[in-house]
Amino acid sequence: MRNPYPPLAAAPYPHLLAPLDLGFTRLRNRVVMGSMHTGLEDRLWDFGKLAAYYRERARGGVGLIVTGGFAPCREGWLLPFGSSLTSALE
């Protein structure tokens, strides 16, 4: 039986699954999951579900995951007292 999938070199995006060196880190491939707001970011009791959500995407082999719904600083809060990643504790 003939393989229905073309060889990687003949694929429309032959470099998509190739590693990418960014200088400060190396990605296993060029597949990026963009920021997703799941509605779980501001509910502390749902952080386990949120962790499972990102864990499943990481298991899928994506090269880079951009998390959504977390402010990098207080000025970036989505809501007053919203979720943030500004300290080692968080």
FIZA-990438 format. One line per field, with one value per atom (N, C-alpha, C): atom name; z, y, x. Coordinates in nm, 2 decimals. Each point is the difference from the previous one (the first is absolute). Layout:
% FIZA-990438
atom c(CA;...);
w c(Z;...);
v c(Y;...);
u c(X;...);
This chain:
% FIZA-990438
atom c(N;CA;C;N;CA;C;N;CA;C;N;CA;C;N;CA;C;N;CA;C;N;CA;C;N;CA;C;N;CA;C;N;CA;C;N;CA;C;N;CA;C;N;CA;C;N;CA;C;N;CA;C;N;CA;C;N;CA;C;N;CA;C;N;CA;C;N;CA;C;N;CA;C;N;CA;C;N;CA;C;N;CA;C;N;CA;C;N;CA;C;N;CA;C;N;CA;C;N;CA;C;N;CA;C;N;CA;C;N;CA;C;N;CA;C;N;CA;C;N;CA;C;N;CA;C;N;CA;C;N;CA;C;N;CA;C;N;CA;C;N;CA;C;N;CA;C;N;CA;C;N;CA;C;N;CA;C;N;CA;C;N;CA;C;N;CA;C;N;CA;C;N;CA;C;N;CA;C;N;CA;C;N;CA;C;N;CA;C;N;CA;C;N;CA;C;N;CA;C;N;CA;C;N;CA;C;N;CA;C;N;CA;C;N;CA;C;N;CA;C;N;CA;C;N;CA;C;N;CA;C;N;CA;C;N;CA;C;N;CA;C;N;CA;C;N;CA;C;N;CA;C;N;CA;C;N;CA;C;N;CA;C;N;CA;C;N;CA;C;N;CA;C;N;CA;C;N;CA;C;N;CA;C;N;CA;C;N;CA;C;N;CA;C;N;CA;C;N;CA;C;N;CA;C;N;CA;C;N;CA;C;N;CA;C);
w c(0.00;0.00;0.00;-0.08;-0.01;0.11;0.05;0.11;-0.05;0.06;-0.05;0.04;0.09;0.04;-0.07;-0.05;-0.08;0.10;-0.05;0.08;0.05;0.12;0.06;-0.09;-0.08;-0.09;-0.11;-0.03;-0.10;0.06;0.13;0.07;-0.02;0.01;-0.02;0.09;0.12;0.10;0.05;-0.07;0.03;0.13;0.05;0.12;0.12;-0.01;0.11;0.12;-0.02;0.11;0.03;-0.07;0.03;0.13;0.07;0.12;-0.04;0.09;-0.02;0.11;-0.03;0.10;0.01;0.12;0.02;0.07;0.01;0.07;0.15;0.07;0.14;0.04;-0.10;0.02;-0.13;0.00;-0.13;0.01;-0.10;0.00;-0.08;0.05;-0.07;-0.14;-0.02;-0.14;-0.01;-0.11;-0.02;0.02;0.06;0.03;0.13;-0.01;0.11;0.03;0.13;0.04;0.05;-0.06;0.04;0.13;0.05;0.13;0.00;0.09;0.02;0.13;0.00;0.13;0.02;0.10;0.02;0.10;0.07;0.11;0.13;0.00;0.13;0.07;-0.07;0.05;0.14;0.02;0.11;0.11;-0.01;0.10;0.06;0.12;0.06;0.02;0.02;0.01;-0.13;-0.11;-0.13;-0.05;0.07;-0.05;-0.03;0.06;-0.03;-0.14;-0.04;-0.13;-0.11;0.04;-0.09;-0.02;0.10;-0.01;-0.09;0.01;-0.08;-0.15;-0.02;-0.14;-0.07;0.07;-0.05;-0.01;0.09;0.00;-0.13;-0.03;-0.12;-0.12;-0.01;-0.12;-0.01;0.12;0.00;-0.04;0.04;-0.04;-0.15;-0.06;-0.15;-0.08;0.07;-0.07;-0.05;0.04;-0.05;0.05;-0.09;0.04;0.10;0.00;0.09;0.03;0.13;0.04;0.06;-0.05;0.06;0.09;0.13;0.09;-0.01;0.04;-0.01;0.14;0.02;0.12;0.12;-0.01;0.12;-0.03;0.09;-0.02;0.04;-0.08;0.04;0.11;0.02;0.11;0.04;0.11;0.05;-0.10;-0.07;-0.10;-0.11;-0.02;-0.11;0.04;0.12;0.05;-0.10;-0.03;-0.08;0.08;0.13;0.09;0.13;0.09;0.13;0.07;0.05;0.07;-0.08;-0.14;-0.09;0.02;-0.07;0.01;-0.06;0.07;-0.05;0.03;-0.07;0.02;0.02;0.12;0.02;0.12;0.06;0.11;0.00;0.07;0.01;0.06;0.10;0.06;-0.10;-0.09;-0.11;-0.10);
v c(-0.12;0.12;0.13;0.09;0.12;0.10;0.06;0.10;0.12;0.04;0.12;0.13;0.00;0.13;0.02;0.13;0.03;0.01;-0.02;0.01;0.14;0.02;0.13;0.11;-0.03;0.10;0.05;-0.09;0.04;0.06;0.01;0.06;0.15;0.06;0.15;0.08;-0.05;0.07;-0.10;-0.02;-0.10;0.03;0.12;0.03;0.01;-0.02;0.01;-0.09;-0.12;-0.09;0.00;0.08;0.01;0.09;-0.03;0.08;0.15;0.09;0.14;0.05;0.06;0.05;0.15;0.05;0.14;0.07;-0.06;0.06;-0.03;0.04;-0.03;-0.13;-0.06;-0.13;-0.07;-0.12;-0.08;-0.06;0.02;-0.07;-0.13;-0.10;-0.13;0.00;0.10;0.02;0.14;0.03;0.14;0.01;-0.10;0.00;0.08;0.11;0.08;0.00;-0.01;0.01;0.14;0.08;0.14;0.01;0.12;0.03;-0.04;-0.08;-0.04;0.04;0.07;0.03;-0.10;-0.09;-0.11;0.03;0.12;0.03;-0.06;-0.08;-0.06;0.08;0.10;0.07;0.08;0.05;0.08;-0.08;-0.13;-0.08;-0.10;0.03;-0.07;-0.15;-0.03;-0.14;-0.07;0.06;-0.06;-0.01;0.04;-0.01;-0.14;-0.10;-0.14;-0.03;0.04;-0.01;0.07;0.12;0.08;-0.07;-0.05;-0.07;-0.12;-0.08;-0.11;0.04;0.11;0.06;0.02;0.07;0.02;-0.12;-0.09;-0.13;-0.08;-0.01;-0.07;0.06;0.13;0.06;-0.02;0.00;-0.02;-0.15;-0.09;-0.14;-0.02;0.09;-0.01;0.04;0.05;0.03;0.14;0.10;0.13;0.06;0.08;0.06;0.11;0.08;0.12;0.02;0.01;0.03;0.14;0.09;0.13;0.00;0.02;-0.01;0.13;-0.01;0.12;0.02;0.13;0.03;0.03;0.00;0.03;0.13;0.10;0.12;-0.01;0.06;0.00;0.10;0.10;0.10;0.05;0.07;0.05;0.09;0.08;0.09;-0.08;-0.12;-0.09;-0.08;0.02;-0.08;0.01;-0.12;0.00;0.05;-0.03;0.04;0.04;0.08;0.03;-0.13;-0.01;-0.12;-0.12;0.02;-0.12;-0.08;-0.11;-0.09;0.06;-0.02;0.06;-0.10;0.02;-0.08;0.10;0.06;0.11;-0.03;-0.12;-0.03;-0.15;-0.04;-0.14;-0.08;0.06;-0.07;-0.03;0.09;-0.02;-0.10);
u c(0.08;-0.08;0.09;-0.04;0.08;-0.03;0.11;-0.02;-0.07;-0.12;-0.07;0.06;0.10;0.06;0.12;0.02;0.12;0.12;0.12;0.12;0.01;0.06;0.01;0.05;0.10;0.06;-0.10;-0.10;-0.10;-0.12;-0.01;-0.11;0.00;-0.12;-0.01;0.08;0.03;0.08;0.11;0.10;0.10;0.08;0.00;0.08;-0.09;-0.13;-0.09;0.04;0.04;0.03;0.15;0.08;0.14;0.03;0.10;0.04;0.02;-0.01;0.02;0.08;0.12;0.09;-0.03;-0.04;-0.03;0.11;0.11;0.12;0.00;-0.10;-0.01;-0.07;-0.06;-0.06;-0.03;-0.02;-0.03;-0.13;-0.09;-0.13;0.01;-0.07;0.01;-0.06;-0.09;-0.06;-0.06;-0.06;-0.05;-0.15;-0.06;-0.14;-0.03;-0.08;-0.03;-0.15;-0.03;-0.14;-0.01;-0.08;-0.02;-0.08;0.00;-0.07;-0.15;-0.04;-0.14;-0.05;-0.11;-0.07;-0.11;0.02;-0.09;-0.11;0.01;-0.09;0.03;0.11;0.05;0.10;0.06;0.11;-0.02;-0.12;-0.03;-0.08;0.00;-0.07;0.10;0.05;0.11;-0.04;-0.13;-0.04;0.00;0.02;0.00;0.14;0.11;0.13;0.04;-0.05;0.03;-0.05;-0.12;-0.06;0.09;0.04;0.08;0.14;0.06;0.13;-0.02;-0.12;-0.02;-0.02;-0.06;-0.02;0.13;0.09;0.13;0.09;-0.02;0.08;-0.04;-0.12;-0.04;0.05;0.01;0.06;0.15;0.06;0.15;0.03;-0.09;0.02;-0.02;-0.07;-0.02;0.12;0.10;0.13;0.02;-0.09;0.01;0.14;0.06;0.13;0.00;-0.11;-0.01;-0.15;-0.03;-0.13;0.00;-0.09;-0.01;-0.13;0.02;-0.11;-0.08;-0.13;-0.09;-0.06;-0.04;-0.07;0.08;0.13;0.09;0.07;-0.01;0.07;0.15;0.09;0.14;0.03;-0.09;0.02;-0.14;0.00;-0.13;-0.07;0.07;-0.06;-0.07;0.04;-0.05;-0.12;-0.05;-0.12;-0.11;-0.06;-0.12;-0.12;0.00;-0.11;0.07;-0.07;0.06;0.03;0.12;0.05;0.00;0.01;0.01;0.12;0.01;0.11;0.13;0.11;0.12;0.12;0.11;0.12;0.11;0.00;0.09;0.10;-0.02;0.09;0.03;0.10;0.04;-0.12;-0.07;-0.12;-0.10;-0.03;-0.10;0.04);
